[in-house]
């Protein structure tokens, strides 16, 4: 087989998406560009975004398989002289038809490339290498759905304005990125590298996209660990890179950010020689708390900042400070360091991936011997999140090439620690201080109540009086807003007499923040590439840390994020709690009753205003809260309604007017598209189910005009993207689990003891009934007085006997309507044993049995009855009825049941008299 065939087959063996997905696209000869014979091969793999990283990781194995030395993977030289020609390819760049590879923009060119391979020729499309990639925020504009539009299992849905992603639970932003990853640390194993056996430190790591080759670079990340020594970031040559003594020794760029004794340490070489930067005076970051580290290099200066010089973690709970405010700024020497770069160092361009959490291979030999003496640093054991490169959030999800690491951070996850935040809250804080924070637009218990917006009319404003004192070093403002206007102040915070000012405003259709710390001149920071004055709801978050400023909108990714970390001059802003907070504009009084609003924000709405993380009221819906009250307000209304914009608007058939809050457009409406079937344009229902919007195995049902997802067990939400807490196994702390097991065991033993007691009791009752049956076996032909169920009260209808030839009720009308009252009570079962023996030994007539019932009804007054046999203890005799008393008393009924009491002797006499009458 040919070298190319072996190359393709070897690459297919490492690709998990299918053997047919790897193909050779083009082959180019590079003899004119290099001194030695070289060939560039372009490979493609559909559905695998990190294909180049996989080949780079397997580079040495790949060389051994095909028998040819592989110099580089994913490294190309940009066409610096072809910049003018690259302008004509702006359409491909703007619409995502090109790709940034090793800092260069590459796209399909015109014509074909032909390479003579002696017995055969290789023909393929020509690949055009353009100029360097853009160094600004490079958020791609996705106008159509591609395999790379939505990440981590998100589903792409086309819309009239572009695309949108339906994201699974645990992802973030418009493209479903994973922002946090856990690293398991590392150990030691025997490896074989370069023909030499040895021990190599291996462990968790992940590879992401390379650092762009820009003159100005800003890297930021947040780390959570207990390990005082760990690798955070690495970019540079691997163990197989060229040494200074070889021909290809020009590539020496290297970046290594690590923790040493809990302090951040940086090694940076941009081609002019290595420099180091260590913050030894800072406190240890290995305290199991989230800490932020910023790296910035520009103008031959590299700077490192820890926690934006706040003196602690940035994710702390927004509790009121113990002191009114910071009176002195933090010491800059403990949180900030800077050093100069060599003059030749301009751009950092390694072409290799940015390695996170550890090194996949050992460092090159010349870095082990030259410059600072370093060993291969240990791998990170902990979590890393919010990795940004020039404002772009880096995806740390399942699509990255990794080892011994996985998305998420169980130690800082609320659900894993038994805290459920619900649908409209996010997990915040560090281990031991986790909390749920309501998302923008939601509040109340459990963040289940939507907040009420406020409409600002012409010449409107609100002045707030705060009940707390914001910190002097840091102040944050967050809110939701909606407007079509291109100018107006949203929120302004000032010090006493207005000398210092911190404002969020709309300027020229762009959202900006302005900061003035007297006597320094004011500075501003804007989201210049994001248009937010489009009539839709947008979330804003602005924060200042001294003179450093951060601004983000919505998901805060790419063009929706900007930062300026300049910590110079005065750093404190003492907010005037009573007069220094204005919303919607600042009033300027011209006379006693005449005033005007400076930068009036009108024809717009605001909602859920928070200052320093605390919700403050927006009248008229809410005039006061725990953190402040509206002292003055004018020209505001509750809600964010608007009159219909489609009045007196007509659209060409088949389109109709669609109201978009104070604006309109002609279209088919939600869930409907224009169809040109039968040569006539009509609006028809769109089947959204073809895009598979239901996640986790949900079933999609197309409705008009939308769709509905039927979720399987364990999932819920509009797109089945949320886990059902009732079906989710929560990972409880060990102490709680032990307590639950102990209590469950105790309850089980208690139930077993109760059942065993009941079993022994019933067995004893059965043995007593068995002895009674043996004693009365000769009486089985006779109705035993003990054969009835105890504690039973029943009524039976019997024919009353006659007395002297006439019915008994004729002599006493008081009992004319009484048939029978037969009472059986357990306590009446203690009849005399001699009476039972008489019944068994002497036959008696039916009347005799009725008379004997009278004896059984007598209370146990005598000692003989108390000493009666226990043979009837479990089977009490049947009671008598009133008819027997009437018969014994010659037809006269007793006045009450108490008169039925008689002595045993009197009963015996009545029995003898009855026998005589029968004879």
NORVENRA-V437072 format. One line per field, one symbol per residue. ss: DSSP state (h for helix, s for strand, l for the rest). psi: psi as a letter, one per 30 degrees, with the letter a starting at -180 (. if undefined). Layout:
# NORVENRA-V437072
ss = ???
psi = ???
This chain:
# NORVENRA-V437072
ss = llhhhhhhhhhhhhllllhhhsssssssslllllllllssssssslllllhhhhhhhlhhhhhhhhlllllllllllllhhhhhhhhhhhhhhhllllsssllssssssssssssssllsssssssssssssllllllllllllllllllllllsssssllssssslllllsllllsllssssslssssssssllsssssssslssssllllllllsssssssssllllssssssslllllllllllllllllsssssssllsssssssllllsssssllllllllllllssssssssllsssssshhhllllllllllllllllllllllhhhhssssslllllllllllllsssllllllllhhhhhlllllllllllsssssssssllsslllllllssslsssllhhhllhhhlllllllssssllllllsssslllsslhhhlsslllssssssssssssslllllllsssssssssslllssssssssshhhllsssssssllsssssssllllllsssslllllllllllssssssssllssssssllllhhhssssllllllllllslllllsssllsssslllllsssslllllssssssssllssllllllllssllssssssssssslllllllllllllllllssssllllssssllllsssslhhhllssssllhhhhlllllllssssllllssssllllsslllllsslhhhllllllhhhhhhhhhhhhhhhhhhhhhhhhhhhhhhhhhhhhhhhhhhlhhhllllllllllllssslllllllssllsshhhllhhhllllllssslhhhhlllhhhhhhhhhllllhhhhhhhhhhhhlllllhhhhlllhhhlllllllllhhhhhhhllllllllhhhhlllhhhhhhhhhhhhhhhl
psi = lleeeeeeeeeeffkffkegfklkelkkkgefflflklkkkjlljkgjfheeeeeeegeeeeeeefgkkjelkgklkkiefgeeffefgfeeeeggflkjjhgkkklkakalkkkkhdflkkkllkkkjaallkfakhjkjjflklfgeklhglkkkklfgbllkjklkflkafghlkfkkkkgalaklkljkggkklkkjlaklkkallkkilekkjkklkkjlfkfkkkekkkalafglllffleigfjgkkkjklkjhfkkkkkkjgfgkklljkiffllkfhghkkkkkkkkklhgkkkkkkgghfgalfglkilklelelkfklljffffklllkllefjekjjfflljkkflkellllefffelbkjkljlllkjblklhkkjhfkkkkgafflklkhllkljefgkeefggjkfaehllklllkfhklkkklkgkaakghfkklklkkkakhllkkkjkgljlkfekkkkklklklfkgklkdkkklakggekkjkklkjhgkklkkkjjkgllkllklifgkjfigglkkkkjkkkjbgkkkklkcfhkbfgkkkjijilakfkjjkjeeggjkkglkkjkfaegkllkkhkjlhlklkikkkhgkklljlfejflafglljeklkhllklhlklkfgkhkklkkgllkjkhjglllkaflkgklkkgkhgkkljlkkjfffgifklhglkkjkljgblkkjklkflaleghfkkjeffkjkjlleeeeeeeeeeeeeeeeeeeeeeeeeeeeeeeeeeeeeeeeefgffgffkjkfgflklhkjlkkjlkklkjhflkefffjffgegkdkjkkjkefgfilkfeeeeeeffkklleeeeeeffeeffklielfeefgllgfgefillklalfeeeeeeghfkklflffffklleeeeeeeeeeeeeee.
